[in-house]
């Protein structure tokens, strides 16, 4: 009887401890971090985490995802529309001065639901050229530069080309390219500007560019940078100054 009585006491203490733990830490908190019906052990927890972070879905309520519910054709259309890529572009042309000047702008919206984070790939390509043959002001070299801005802040590295006057019968020409990946909020319009300028030499230079923005809902590992810390924006391409003819 003593051993049984002792075992009963131990079991009672264990049950009391479990009850206290459940009261102090509700199961929803222990099992998940977004939806009460999607525990961390759920097979598709990671996938649901990613689509929620990108606001492809908000769930079926403020606290539930309803992972076993059927999806209507209307809901499917909404999910596909938020997930599918979006692209926009603008062409730029202008003379280069010593001050960064906006020659092209793009505005893009990542999905239609606010509160999440997605990605935009920004790419600018083109070429710069001297105003005519024998640009003597570029005898020591003139450099044309591209850079991408969001508001007053640059979000890319530099794309540049150096042109040096080497012949009285040749018009100097150099290619330009720069690209970067930026994390942006979902459901709102975000605008980026392509700015160009001349930071070396005093020649008369012009540039022709195409500026493209493409939306992607996920990063390199399927994650979301701001909500889950899985990925960070990275610079895809950096073009160092080069001499071309």
C-alpha positions as CSV (number, residue, x, y, z in Angstrom):
1,X,0.0,0.0,0.0
2,X,2.8,2.4,0.8
3,X,4.4,1.9,-2.7
4,X,1.1,2.3,-4.4
5,X,0.3,5.3,-2.3
6,X,3.7,6.8,-3.2
7,X,3.1,6.1,-6.9
8,X,-0.2,7.8,-6.6
9,X,1.4,10.9,-5.1
10,X,4.0,11.0,-7.8
11,X,1.4,10.7,-10.6
12,X,-0.7,13.4,-9.0
13,X,2.3,15.7,-8.8
14,X,3.1,15.1,-12.5
15,X,-0.5,15.8,-13.6
16,X,-0.5,19.0,-11.5
17,X,2.7,20.1,-13.1
18,X,1.4,19.4,-16.6
19,X,-1.8,21.4,-15.9
20,X,0.2,24.3,-14.5
21,X,2.4,24.2,-17.7
22,X,-0.7,24.3,-19.9
23,X,-2.1,27.2,-18.0
24,X,1.1,29.1,-18.1
25,X,1.9,28.3,-21.7
26,X,-1.2,27.6,-23.9
27,X,-0.7,24.8,-26.4
28,X,-1.2,27.3,-29.2
29,X,1.8,29.2,-28.1
30,X,4.0,26.1,-27.8
31,X,2.9,24.5,-31.0
32,X,2.9,27.4,-33.5
33,X,3.8,31.0,-34.0
34,X,1.2,32.2,-36.5
35,X,-2.0,30.0,-36.7
36,X,-3.5,28.1,-33.8
37,X,-4.4,25.2,-36.1
38,X,-0.9,24.8,-37.7
39,X,1.4,23.4,-35.1
40,X,5.1,23.4,-35.8
41,X,5.0,19.7,-36.2
42,X,2.5,19.9,-39.0
43,X,3.8,18.6,-42.3
44,X,3.2,21.8,-44.2
45,X,4.0,24.2,-41.4
46,X,7.0,25.7,-43.3
47,X,5.1,26.2,-46.5
48,X,2.2,27.9,-44.7
49,X,4.7,30.1,-42.9
50,X,6.2,31.2,-46.2
51,X,3.0,31.9,-48.0
52,X,1.7,33.9,-45.0
53,X,4.9,35.9,-44.7
54,X,4.6,36.8,-48.4
55,X,0.8,37.5,-47.8
56,X,-0.3,35.2,-50.5
57,X,-2.9,34.2,-47.9
58,X,-4.0,35.7,-44.6
59,X,-5.6,32.4,-43.4
60,X,-9.3,31.8,-42.9
61,X,-9.5,34.0,-39.8
62,X,-7.3,36.2,-37.6
63,X,-6.0,33.1,-35.8
64,X,-6.6,30.1,-38.0
65,X,-5.4,28.8,-41.4
66,X,-7.9,26.0,-41.9
67,X,-5.3,23.8,-43.6
68,X,-7.7,20.9,-44.3
69,X,-10.4,23.1,-46.0
70,X,-11.1,23.0,-49.7
71,X,-10.1,25.9,-51.9
72,X,-12.7,27.4,-54.3
73,X,-11.9,28.4,-57.9
74,X,-12.2,32.0,-56.8
75,X,-9.8,31.6,-53.9
76,X,-7.4,29.8,-56.3
77,X,-7.5,32.7,-58.6
78,X,-6.6,35.1,-55.8
79,X,-3.7,32.9,-54.7
80,X,-2.3,32.7,-58.2
81,X,-2.7,36.4,-58.8
82,X,-0.7,37.2,-55.7
83,X,1.9,34.6,-56.4
84,X,2.5,35.1,-60.1
85,X,5.3,37.4,-61.2
86,X,4.8,41.0,-62.1
87,X,7.0,43.0,-64.3
88,X,7.3,46.7,-65.4
89,X,9.8,48.8,-67.2
90,X,10.8,52.3,-68.3
91,X,13.3,53.6,-70.8
92,X,15.7,56.4,-70.0
93,X,17.8,58.8,-72.1
94,X,19.7,62.0,-71.3
95,X,22.9,63.9,-71.0
96,X,25.1,63.1,-68.1
97,X,26.2,65.8,-65.6
98,X,28.0,65.7,-62.4
99,X,24.8,65.4,-60.4
100,X,22.8,62.1,-60.3
101,X,19.7,62.6,-62.4
102,X,16.7,60.4,-62.7
103,X,16.1,59.2,-66.2
104,X,13.8,56.2,-65.6
105,X,11.4,55.2,-62.8
106,X,9.4,52.0,-62.1
107,X,6.6,51.4,-59.7
108,X,5.6,47.9,-58.7
109,X,3.2,46.2,-56.2
110,X,4.0,42.9,-54.6
111,X,0.7,41.2,-54.3
112,X,-2.5,42.9,-53.0
113,X,-2.4,42.0,-49.3
114,X,-0.5,44.3,-46.9
115,X,1.6,43.3,-44.0
116,X,4.1,40.9,-45.6
117,X,7.4,41.1,-47.4
118,X,8.4,40.0,-50.9
119,X,11.2,40.7,-53.4
120,X,11.8,42.8,-56.5
121,X,14.6,42.2,-58.9
122,X,15.8,45.5,-60.4
123,X,17.8,45.5,-63.6
124,X,19.2,48.4,-65.7
125,X,21.0,47.9,-69.0
126,X,22.1,50.3,-71.7
127,X,25.1,52.2,-73.0
128,X,26.8,55.6,-72.8
129,X,28.5,57.4,-75.7
130,X,30.3,60.6,-76.4
131,X,28.5,63.4,-78.2
132,X,30.7,63.0,-81.3
133,X,34.1,62.0,-82.7
134,X,37.3,63.2,-81.1
135,X,35.9,64.1,-77.6
136,X,39.1,65.7,-76.4
137,X,37.7,66.3,-73.0
138,X,37.8,62.5,-72.6
139,X,41.5,62.1,-73.5
140,X,42.2,61.1,-70.0
141,X,39.0,59.2,-69.7
142,X,35.3,60.0,-68.9
143,X,33.2,57.7,-66.7
144,X,29.4,57.2,-66.9
145,X,27.7,55.8,-63.9
146,X,24.3,54.2,-63.2
147,X,22.8,53.6,-59.7
148,X,19.3,52.6,-58.5
149,X,17.6,54.6,-55.7
150,X,14.5,54.2,-53.6
151,X,13.6,57.8,-52.6
152,X,16.8,59.5,-51.6
153,X,18.6,56.3,-50.7
154,X,20.7,54.1,-53.1
155,X,19.7,50.4,-53.1
156,X,22.3,49.1,-55.6
157,X,26.0,49.3,-56.2
158,X,27.4,51.2,-59.2
159,X,27.2,50.3,-62.8
160,X,29.9,52.2,-64.7
161,X,31.9,52.4,-67.9
162,X,35.0,54.5,-68.8
163,X,35.4,55.9,-72.2
164,X,38.7,57.3,-73.4
165,X,39.2,59.3,-76.5
166,X,41.7,57.5,-78.7
167,X,40.9,58.6,-82.2
168,X,39.8,61.7,-84.0
169,X,37.4,59.6,-86.2
170,X,35.7,57.4,-83.6
171,X,32.8,58.1,-81.3
172,X,33.4,56.4,-78.0
173,X,30.8,53.9,-76.7
174,X,30.5,51.9,-73.5
175,X,28.0,49.5,-72.1
176,X,26.3,50.0,-68.8
177,X,24.5,47.5,-66.5
178,X,23.6,47.3,-62.8
179,X,21.1,45.1,-60.9
180,X,20.1,44.2,-57.4
181,X,17.4,42.4,-55.3
182,X,15.5,44.4,-52.7
183,X,12.9,43.3,-50.1
184,X,9.7,45.3,-50.3
185,X,6.4,45.4,-48.4
186,X,3.5,43.6,-49.9
187,X,0.2,45.2,-51.0
188,X,1.6,48.7,-51.6
189,X,3.2,50.5,-54.6
190,X,6.9,50.9,-54.3
191,X,8.9,53.2,-56.7
192,X,12.5,53.0,-57.7
193,X,14.5,55.5,-59.7
194,X,17.4,54.9,-62.1
195,X,19.9,57.8,-61.8
196,X,22.9,58.5,-64.1
197,X,25.8,60.9,-63.9
198,X,29.4,61.5,-65.0
199,X,31.9,61.3,-62.2
200,X,35.2,61.4,-64.1
201,X,36.2,63.8,-66.9
202,X,34.4,66.7,-68.5
203,X,33.2,65.3,-71.8
204,X,29.7,65.6,-73.2
205,X,28.2,62.1,-72.6
206,X,24.8,60.7,-73.2
207,X,23.2,57.4,-71.9
208,X,20.4,55.2,-73.2
209,X,18.9,52.7,-70.7
210,X,16.1,50.3,-70.0
211,X,15.0,49.8,-66.4
212,X,13.1,46.7,-65.4
213,X,11.5,45.6,-62.1
214,X,10.2,42.1,-61.5
215,X,8.3,40.9,-58.4
216,X,9.0,37.5,-56.7
217,X,7.2,36.3,-53.6
218,X,10.0,34.3,-52.1
219,X,13.7,34.4,-51.6
220,X,16.4,31.9,-52.5
221,X,15.4,29.3,-49.9
222,X,11.6,30.0,-50.1
223,X,11.7,32.2,-47.0
224,X,10.8,35.7,-46.2
225,X,13.5,38.1,-45.0
226,X,11.8,40.4,-42.6
227,X,9.2,38.1,-41.1
228,X,11.3,35.0,-40.6
229,X,14.9,36.1,-41.1
230,X,15.5,33.4,-43.7
231,X,16.9,35.5,-46.5
232,X,18.5,38.8,-46.9
233,X,18.6,41.0,-50.0
234,X,21.7,40.6,-52.1
235,X,23.4,42.5,-54.9
236,X,23.2,40.3,-58.0
237,X,25.5,42.2,-60.3
238,X,28.2,44.8,-59.8
239,X,29.9,46.2,-62.9
240,X,33.3,47.7,-62.2
241,X,34.6,50.6,-64.3
242,X,36.0,49.4,-67.6
243,X,37.5,51.0,-70.7
244,X,35.6,50.2,-73.9
245,X,35.6,51.6,-77.4
